[in-house]
Amino acid sequence: MLPSEREVVDAVAKDLYIGGKWRKSSDSKRFRVEDPSTKEVIAEVADATPDDALAALEAAADAQRSWGRTAPRVRAELLRRAFELTLQRQEELALLMTLEMGKPLAESRGEVLYAAEFLRWFSEEAVRIKGDYYMGPEGSMKILTQRQPVGPSYLITPWNFPLAMATRKLGPALAAGCTAIVKPAELTPLTMAAFFEILIEVGLPDGVVNLIHTSDPAAVTKPLLSDRRLRKLSFTGSTEVGRLLMAQASNNLLRLSMELGGNAPLIVFDDADIEKAVQGAALAKLRNTGEACTSANRIFVQRGVAEEFSEALKSRFESLKVGRGTEEGVDVGPLVEQAAVDKVSRLVADARERGAKIVAGGGSFGPGYFFEPTIVLGVDPSFAIANEEIFGPVAALYVFDEEQEVVDMANSTPYGLVAYLFTENLNRALRVVERLETGMVGVNQGLVSNAAGPFGGVKQSGFGREGGFEGIEEYLYVKYAAINAAEL
């Protein structure tokens, strides 16, 4: 590692943050964090135990009453200050993210800006939590409604966007008046630790935010979900793990937000602007090295432009520089771990063996977990690559003829997170948006993420929304009071 990298890593706390104090795990064990571009161990962090998790919940529960009663303007100003400090520390946060997750520095810088926007957005929403007061229809009573914080919340964040997925949950939780326990993914704990130092600096009261990272998330999570002091679970991750968490959370009927897997279709109609479609497809496919639930998994191209589009996309893929994210000019970084390389390799090999043609890329290389930007032509909907979330830089292309045909193919999946479509026909765009079974649609663009937009899916991609005006509602419940109008 370069000296500047070493300094940034060394400056980050490696312990748990519980009740306003950094502390070692109760059994003093630690686990390793590696750089996926080199496989080098860059840090060791405290490995939380179930006892540590319960200590974090106790701290959050103790702080809940006072935090929930804190003036909205005070909560708003704390979040605003966190937004400002996050921007000031963009370079340090971005470098940490690249070192532990692998994405190019330019993308890491972009994620810091995106993450900061959630803090700004929800600082503004904190002072706009509304209720209502009106006469009942029969005239005998007044109806008063108010929104109150759900309470202590457990926020489980993924490794692929280690900062943005945290602020997307923490921002509304804190704005609503909820205390929180954050468990980042074991692959990327350093970015979250650095962000916690910002939260401490802005002056959040002890116990309002707590940080536990662990190499055994199942063991740490189970006792939390079984404890009646916990009121809310927000999880971003795979559908398989989401199902398990829902089952565990059912005993206490926890309030749930689930942002789960995807199998996003990207549709290019023959009236599309091909240059725009190629740019959008490359962004939707290769952002974060393809390791995103919003990544374009299935690219459908209408027959009339299929050859032109595939050739242009091939040129685009072959022009990209793959390498360590800290290097100048790198467009695509490594995958996060060996298991990710193995999965992508399996999906590509299966497609090749079943008759698909690899027209770009197709292989992995070292010393880290690298996989070439790859294009697979002639994919059949029965292939594994069509039905599993790829989570890598592999574009699988399909050819279609009719509009309803491609809508049916796009919807033929249990997932429904996001879809993308490219057309210059406004009527067609609106018509297809209505028919797609997804929570989000990108129209003539390959990026939908925005702090002001409600992010979330349908079907087995989960439920609940993060961001937008809807985001804070996930951390509030409605209380209704019936008031005798005769007494007024």
N, C-alpha and C positions, 0 to 999 in steps of 0.2 A: 504493500500500500504506500502511496505517496504520503509525505509528512502532513500535508494539509488534510488528507483523508483521515490519517491516524489521529490528528488533533480533534477533528470533529467527532469521531467515534468516542475518543477518550473523554470528551467533555459531557457526554450524555450519562445520566444516572442509569444504573443497571439494576436497581432494586425495585421493590414494590412500593406503591404510594397508597397508604391507608390512613385515614383519619388525620390527614395533614402532615404525615411524616413519611420519609423514605425509610424502608426497613427491609431486612433480609427475609427470605422465606422462613417459615417456622422450622423447617428441617435443614436450613442453610444450603440446600442443593441449588445448582445452577444448570442451565442448558446453553448450548452453543448456537450462535448466529453466524451464518456464512454468507460470503459474497458469491452469488450464483454465476458470475462471469469468470471466477477463478477457482471456486470451491474452497477458498481460504476462509478459515474461521476468523471473524473480525471482532467478536465480543462474546462474553458469557453473561447471562442475565439471571436474576433470581427466578427460581422455579416454584411458583405458588402451589400451595397445598389446599385441600378442602378447608382446613382451619383458617388459612389466610383469606379464602373467599368469604367465609362467614364473618371474619373480623371486618372485612370491607363492607359487608352488608350491615353489620352493626353500626359502623361509622356513618353509612349513608342513612340508615333509619334514624339515628340520633340527630342528624343534621336536617332531616326532612321538614320538621315543623317550622323551624326558624327560616329555612330557605324558602319554603312555600309561602311564607308571609312577608318575605322581602319585597320591597316596593318594585313594581315592574321596571320603573326607570333605573333603579340601581342594577337590576339584572341586565338591563339593556346596555348600560354603560360599561359593565364588566365585559360583556361580549364584544362590544365595540372596541374596547382596548385590546382584547385578545386578537381581534381582526387586524388591528394596526401592528401589533408585535409580530404576528405571523408573517405579514408582508415584509417587515423589517428583517426577518430571519429567513427569508426565502432561500438564499443560497445554502445555508447550513442544513435546513430541512430537506431541500432537494438533493443535496449530496448524500445525506443519510439514506434517503429513500432509494436512490440509485445503488448505493453500496449493498443494501440488504435485500433489495427486490429485483434490481437489474435494469429497469427501464432507462432509456437515454435521459441525460440531464435535462434536455429541453422539455421532455414530457414531464419530468419530475417538477420542474419549475412551473409548468402549466398546472399540475395538480395542486401545488401550494396555493396558487391564485384561486383555483376552483374551490379548494377547501376553505380558504379565507372568506369567500363569498357567502358561505353558509353562516358564518359567524356574523357577518354584516347583516344579511337578510333577516336572521332570527333576532338580532338585536333590535331591529325595527318592528318585528312582529310581537316582541315581548310586551310592548305598550298598547297593543291592539287586541288583546283578548277580551271578547265581548260576551255580554249576556243579554237578557231581554226582560221586559216588564209590560204586561198587557192584561186587559180584562178578559176573563173567561166568557165563553159564549152565552152562558145562562145568566151572567151578570152578578152572581153571588160571590165571586171571589176574583182576586187578582192572581195572575200567574207570574212568578219571578223565576228566571233561569240564570244560572251563573256557571262559568267553567272553572274548575279547580284542578290542580296538578294531580296526576295519577299517583305519584309517589315514587319510592326508590325504584330505579330502572337498571336493568342489566343489559349492557350494550356489547354485542359480540361483533367484531369487525374483521374483515378479510385481509389477506396479504396483498391483493393486487392493487388496491388503492388505499394504502395504510393511513393516510392523513384525511383524505376527502370523505371516506366512509365513516370516519370517526366524527368529524365536525358535522356531517349530515345528520348524525344521531344526537351528538352532544349539544349542538346549537339549539334545536327545538326543545330538548329535555330541560336544559338550563333556563331557556327563555320562559318555559311554562311553569317553572318552579319545582322541577323534579331533581332530586339528587341522583347520582349515577355511579355505577361500577362499570369500568371499561375493561374488556378482555380482548386485546389485539391478537391477531394470529401469531402463532409461535415462530413463523418464518420471518416476521417483520415487527419485532417489538421496539426497536430503537427510535423509529420516527414518532411513535406515540409517546414514548418517554420524553423526547425533546419537546413535544407539544404540551405535555403536562407541566413542564417547567415554565412555559408561557402562562398556563392557567394559574399556576402558583404565583407567578410574578404579578398578575393583574389583581390578585387579592381575593380569590374565591375563598370563602370560609372553610375551615377544616371539616372534612367529611362530605363536602358537597360533591367532589369528584374523587374517585378512587381507582387505582390502576393495578390490575393483576395480570401477569403474563405467566404462561405455564406450558410445559411440554405434554401435559395430560389434561386437555380441556374437558373431556367427558367427566373425569373424576372431580374436577373443580366446579363444573356447572351443575351437576346433579343436586348437591345439597342446597345450592342457591334456589333452584326452581322448586325445591320441596319446602322452603321456608316461607311462612305466611307474611313475613315483613316485606318480601319482594312483591312488587305490584305490576311490573312491566318487563317484557323481554323484547328486544329488537335484535334481529339476527340477519346478517348478510352472509350467504354461503350457498352450499349445494342444497338441492331439493331433498336429497336423501337425509342429510343431517337435519334439515328443517323439520322433516316429519318426526324424527326422533325427539327433537326439542319440543315440538307441539304436544307429543304424547306425555312427556315429562311435565310440561307446564299445565296440563289439563287438570291435575289434581287440585291445584290452587286457582284454576280458572284465570290465569294471568292474562292481562292485556297483551296482545301479540302484534308485532309488525314483522313480516317475513319477506325479505328480498332474496329470491332464490335463483335457480338456474334459468338458462335461456337457450333457445335454438333459433336465433334471429334470422328471418328471411330478408334478403335484399333483392328488390325487383327492378330490373331495367327494361322499360318498355321501348318499343322501336321508335317512338317519337321523342326519346330522351336526348338531352345534350350529352353526347358520349364523353366529352372531356370532363364535364362536371360529374358524370356518373362514375368515371374511373377514379377521379379524385375522391369522391365520396365513398366508393367501395374500398379504396386503399385505406382511408381513414377508419371506416367502420370495421375493417378486417384487421388492420395492423396496429391500431392504437393499443398501447400497452403490450406490444408483441402478440396481440391476439388473445391475451389473458384478461378477458373482460366478459361479464355476463351479457353485455350489450353488443358483443362482437358479431359481425355478420357471419353466421355459420353456413347458410345456404344462399348462394347467389344465383338468382334466376334471371336469365337473359332471353328476351324475345328473339325468335329465330332470325328475323331480318337484320339484326345488329349483332348477333352472337359472335361472328368471326371478328368484326371490327373491335368489339369490346374486349374480347379475350386477348387479341394481339396487343391492344393498348395497355391492358392490365399487366400482361406479361412483361412488356417494356418497362412499366413502372416498377414492378417487383424486382426485375433484374438490375435496376439502377440503384437500388437501396444498399446502403452500407450496414453490414451486420457486425457488431462488436461490443466491447465493454462500454457501458453507458457513459462512463466518464471521458471517453475518447472523443476528440473533435470530429464532428460530422457524422456520428453514428445515428442511423435511423431506427434500427431494430436491435434490441438487446437480447439477453439470454432468457430462456424460460426459468422458472423460479427454482426448480429442483429436478432430480433425475426422474422421479415418477411422472412429471409432466412431459419430459422428452419421450419416455417409454410409451405414454398414451398416444401422443401425436404420431410417433413412429408406427405404432400398431394400426391406427386409423388409415394412414397413408398406404401402408403395406397391404392392408385388406382391400382398399380401393384398387390398387394396382393389380393385385392377384385376381380381382373380379372383373378386370377388363378396362378400368379407367386409365387415362393417359396422364402422366405427369409431364407438364410442359414447362415448368419452372421449379427449381429447387428440388426438394424431396428428401434431403438428408440432414443428419445432425453432425456436429463437430465439437471439439473441445478447444481449450481445456475446461471451459465451463459448460453450462447446459444450453448450448446453442442449437437452433434449428433454422434451416434456410427458409426464407419466404417462398411459399410453395403454391402452385396452382394445379388443381386436379380437374381434368375435363372428362366428360362422359360419366358422371356420377348418376347412379340410380337411387331412387328413394329408399330402396331396401338395404343399401349399404350402411355399415356401422357409422361411417362419417356423416351420414345424413340424419342419424337419429341420436347421436351422442354429442354433447357439447365439446367442441374441438379444443378450445382454450390454448390455441397456438397459432402461428402465422401461416395457416393453410386455408386457401380459398377453394371451395368446392363449387364448381359451376354446373348449372343445369340449363337446358334449353326448353322454352315453352312456346306455344303458339297463340293461345287465346287468354283473354283477361280472366275469365272465370276459372279457367284451368289453373292459372298461377295462384289465384286467391285460394283455391281449394288446396293446392300443394303447400302454400305458406301456412295455412291453418291446420295442416295434417300433422300436428305434434301436440303432445300434452302441455307444452310450454307456451307462454304468451307474454313475454316481457316487452320486446320492442321489434319493430319491423322498419324497413327503409324502402322507399320507392322513388324512382326517377322517371319523370314524364314532364313534357311541356304542356300537357293538356289539363287545364284546371279541373274540368268536370270529371275526368278520369281520376285525378288525384283525390278529389273529395269522395268520389264513389268508392275507391279502393280503401281509403282510410276508414270509411264506415264499415267495410266488410271484414277488415283484418281483425283477428281475435288476439289483440295485444293491448297492453296498457299504454304504450307509447308508439308513435310513428314519426320517423324522420322523412320529410318530403323534400327531395332534391338536396339533401345534406346527409352526411354520414355521422353526425354527432347530435344527440338529443339532450345530453346532460347540461343542466342549467339550474342554479340555486333557486331561481324563481319559478321553475316548473315542477309539477308533482311527479316524482320518479317512482315507478312501481309497475307491477305486472298483474296478469290474470292467470287463471288456470293454475298449473303447477309451478308457475313462476312466482307465486306468493300473493300477498295482500298487504294493504297499507300503503301509504305514500310518504316519501321523504322529499323535502323541499317544497317550494311553492306555498300558497296560502294554506294548503291542506296539511303540511308537514307538522305544524305545531299541534294540530288536533289529535295526533297520535299519542300525545302526552297529557291530554286533558280529558276530564269526564264532565258531563253536564249534571248539575244539581238543580232540582226543581222544587220550589216552595209554593204551596197553595196558601194564599193569605185571605182571610175572611174579609170580604169587601164591606160588610156591614159595619165593621169596626173602623173603617177609613173615612 
